Amino acid sequence: MGERVGQLIYIVEDHQLIREGVGQYLRLSGYTVRLFGDLASLEAALAAQQPDLLIQDVMLPDGDGFAFVKELKEKSDFPVIFMTARIEESDRILGFELGADDYISKPFSPKELVLRVQAVLRRYSEKEGRPSDGLLHVQDHTMRFDEKNHSLHVNDEEVFLTAAEWRILAHLINKADELVSRSEILKECFDYSAESYERVVDTHIKNIRAKLGDGPWIETIRGWGYRFIGHGSP
């Protein structure tokens, strides 16, 4: 299947039957699983050991999963899949804005969840090309995008991206000066193809631009997609 046997997955779900059912199915698929019914027990576990993947419910008895993941993503970089009954598009958009790597709505088939888990973990273990590790320039701004050490500096200031933002920027840099469509970004960075998810790309690009500052690193090609215009020499 391509995944490393024994990868550790944390599942946070307050409904016991769902929690145990999902956990059992993932164990049968070769993963090591720990189950949590609330955020307090999850926080204690995270302090001791971080997982390879977190499957996070949103509505929990002791807090909001969205708010928890927002705070978590500021200090951790492992992937997160939201698993929730909240099916509105606005909720999905919010989930991705907060740095989620996927979003699955209840009810769902266990097989679908396993496929989503495999896809997310595969993206984390594979390298999508080799963006330049040297300096990039646009106008009087500089960027050092170091994929090997997973670090980003803009004008000598360190910039922190979510995992999804990192994948998108890496893909754009790897195809610098090329037009990259929203649909390509969805396919290559998220394993999605549905047009309804293209707003997710726009939201991520907006957030990336805000973090990169005033430099016009990413150009919008109206009606098509985006293009990274930084270059390797001043």
N, C-alpha and C positions, 0 to 999 in steps of 0.2 A: 504493500500500500504506500510505501515511501516514507511513512513517519517513523520516528525513532520509538521503538517499543518502550513502554514505561514512562513516557512523557507525563508530567504531573499536571492534572487539571483540577481546579477548584470550581465547584458548582454551588452557587448561592441561590436558594429557592425555598420559600417558606411553606410551600405545599409539599407535604411529606411524600405522597405517592408519586408526584412528578419528579421530585428530587431523587428519590431512590430508583425510579424507572430510568431516568436519564443516566444516572450514575452506573447502573447495571449494564446498560447498553454500551456505554463508553468503555467499561472494563472488559466486556466481551470483544471490543475492538482493539484491545491491547494497551489501553491507557491506564495509568495509575490515577485514581480519583479520590478526592476528599470532599465531603458534603457538609454544607452549612445552611442553617435555617434562618440566620440573621446576620446583620453586619458586624455586631460585636464579636461574635466567634470568628468571623472571617478576619477582622483586624488583628486579633490575637495570633491567628495562623500566619498572616502575612509578615508579622513582626519576626517570626521564627524562620519562615521559608517562603520564597516567592515561587509561584507556579510557572509552568510553561504557557498556560492559558487560563483565563478566568471566564466562566460563563455566569453572567450576572443578571438576576431578576431585578426589576425596577421597583415594584411596590412591595416593601418589606415591613415587618412590624416595628422595627426600630430605626427606620430612615428611608431615604429615597436613593435608589440605586444610581440614578443619573448624577445626583450631587456627589455621591461617594466616588464614582468613577472619575468625575471631573477633578476632584482633589487627588485621587490616586495617580492620574496621568501626569500630574505635575512633578512626581518623584519616581515613577516607575515606568518601564518600557515594555512589559510583557503584553501580549495581545488580549483583547477583551471582546466577547460576544454578548450582546444583550439578548436575553430570552424573556419575553414579556407578553402579556395580553394586550398591551397598548399598541394598537395597529394603525393609528392615524399617521398620515405622511409626515405631519409636523413632529411627531414623536420620533420617527425614523431619522428625520433630518437632524433633530437635536442629538440623538444618539451618536450619529457620525460626527457632528460638530464637536462632541465631547471626546472624540478620539477612539470611538469603538471601531473594531475591525470588521464586525458584522452585526446584523440585527435580525433575529428570527422571532416571528410572532406565533403565539399559541393560538390554536393547537397546531402541532407540527408532527411530522413523522420522525421517529428516532433515526431512521436511515438518513433523512435530510440533514438532521443535526450533525451526524457523524461526518457527512460529506462536507458540511460547512467547517467543522473543526479541522478536518484534514487540509482543506484549502487554506485556512488561515495559518496553520502551523507550517505548511509548505512555503507560503510566502515569506515567513520569518526565517526559514532555513536556507532559502535560495537567494542568490544575488541576481538582481535584474540589471545586468550590464555592469560596467565600471565607470561611474561618473568620475570626472577629474578630481584628484586629491590635491591639486595645486590651486593657485589663486585664480579667481575669475574676476572680471571687471565689467562694469557698465557705467558709462559717464565717469564720475569721480568716486564711485563706490567700489568696494572690494568685497569678495566673498571667498571663504575657504570652505569648500564642501569636502569633507574627508570621510568617505564611506567606510574605509578600512577601520577607522577608530570611532565611527559613528558620531562625528562632531561637526558642528556648523558654526562659523564665525562670520559676521557681517560687519565690516568696518571695525574689525578687531574686537567686537563685542560678541560673546557667545549667545547663540539663539537656540531655543529649545522647541522642537517640533514634536507633535504627536506621531505615533507610528504611521498613521494614514498619511499625514502631511509629508513625512519623510519619504514614503514610497512615491508619492506624486512628484515631489521636487526632484528626487533621484531620476525618475523616468523622464521628466522634462529636460534635465541637465544632460542625460545620456543621449537625448535627441535634440540637442541645442541647435537653434536656427531652423528646425523643422516644425511644420504645423502639426499639432497633436490634437486630435478631436476628443471631445468629451467621451464619446463611446469607446475610444481606444484606452483612455485613462481608466474607465470603468472596467474594461476587460483585463487590462494588464495589471492594474493595481488592486482591484477588488473582486475579480472573477465575476463581474456582473455585466449584463448586456441590456437590461431593460431601460428604455428611455426615461421612465419615471424616476430613475435614480440619477439622472444627469444633474439635477439641482444639487445633489450631494457634492459633485465635483466642483460646481461653482462656489459652494460654501467653503470647501477646503481651500480653494485658490484664494478666496477673499481672506481667509485666516492666515494663509502662508504670506500673502502680500503684506498684511499688517505686521507680521513678525519680522519680515525682511526690511522694513523701514521705507525710506523715501526712494530708494533706487528702483528704476523701472525694469526689474529683472524679468518679469513675465508679461508678455504682450497678449492682449485679447484679440483674437481674430473673429470679428463679429459673424455670427451664424455658423462658425466652424469649431473653434476651440481655443487653444493657447499655444504660445511659443516662448521658449526661454531664449533670451537674447544676450546673456552674459558671454564673454569671450575670454580666451586664455592669455591675452597680452594687453597691456594697458594702451 
